[in-house]
Amino acid sequence: MELDVLRYANKISSAAHVAVMKAVRPGMKEYQCESVFLHHAYFHGGCRHVSYTCICGSGENGSILHYGHAGAPNDKAIRDGDMW
């Protein structure tokens, strides 16, 4: 049972990452990518909560593992070439 739950969470999380990759465009804010992820997890997977704070860093923020919290919000505008 526990493995089934973990597999399901992985499946939904992976699909949410794909949804973000399809939606991201230059000019969007990082928090909009976070919103796509959370929406997909809840709307398509029924996951009302996530296990971790979303890290939606682009450009120089993409290498900061603890980015995306109140002290360092996902608020940067995504520029062309930031996501490669």
For each residue, the residues with C-beta under 8 A, 3 or more apart:
1: 4 5
2: 5 6
3: 6 7
4: 1 7 8
5: 1 2 8 9
6: 2 3 9 10
7: 3 4 10 11
8: 4 5 11 12 45
9: 5 6 12 13 47 51
10: 6 7 13 14
11: 7 8 14 15 45
12: 8 9 15 16 40 41 44 45 47
13: 9 10 16 17 41
14: 10 11 17 18
15: 11 12 18 19 40 44 45
16: 12 13 19 20 36 37 38 40 41 44 45
17: 13 14 20 21 37
18: 14 15 21 22
19: 15 16 22 23 36 37 40
20: 16 17 23 24 33 36 37 40 56
21: 17 18 24
22: 18 19
23: 19 20 28 33 36
24: 20 21 28 33 36 78 83
25: 28 78
26: 78 79 80 82
27: 77 78
28: 23 24 25 32 33 77 78
29: 32 33 74 75 76 77 78
30: 33 34 56 57 58 61 68 74 75 76 78
31: 34 35 56 73 74 75
32: 28 29 35 36
33: 20 23 24 28 29 30 36 37 56 58 74 78
34: 30 31 37 38 54 56 68 74
35: 31 32 38 39
36: 16 19 20 23 24 32 33 39 40
37: 16 17 19 20 33 34 40 41 54 56
38: 16 34 35 41 42 50 54
39: 35 36 42 43
40: 12 15 16 19 20 36 37 43 44 45
41: 12 13 16 37 38 44 45 47 50
42: 38 39 45 46 47 48
43: 39 40
44: 12 15 16 40 41
45: 8 11 12 15 16 40 41 42
46: 42
47: 9 12 41 42 50
48: 42
49:
50: 38 41 47 53 54
51: 9
52: 55
53: 50 68 69
54: 34 37 38 50 68 74
55: 52 64 65 66 67 68 74
56: 20 30 31 33 34 37 67 68 74
57: 30 61 62 63 64 67 68 74 76
58: 30 33 61 62 76 78 79 82 83
59: 62 76 78 79 82
60: 63
61: 30 57 58 64 67 76
62: 57 58 59 82
63: 57 60
64: 55 57 61 67 72
65: 55
66: 55 69 72
67: 55 56 57 61 64 72 74
68: 30 34 53 54 55 56 57 72 73 74
69: 53 66 72 73
70: 73
71:
72: 64 66 67 68 69
73: 31 68 69 70
74: 29 30 31 33 34 54 55 56 57 67 68
75: 29 30 31
76: 29 30 57 58 59 61
77: 27 28 29
78: 24 25 26 27 28 29 30 33 58 59 82 83
79: 26 58 59 82
80: 26
81: 84
82: 26 58 59 62 78 79
83: 24 58 78
84: 81
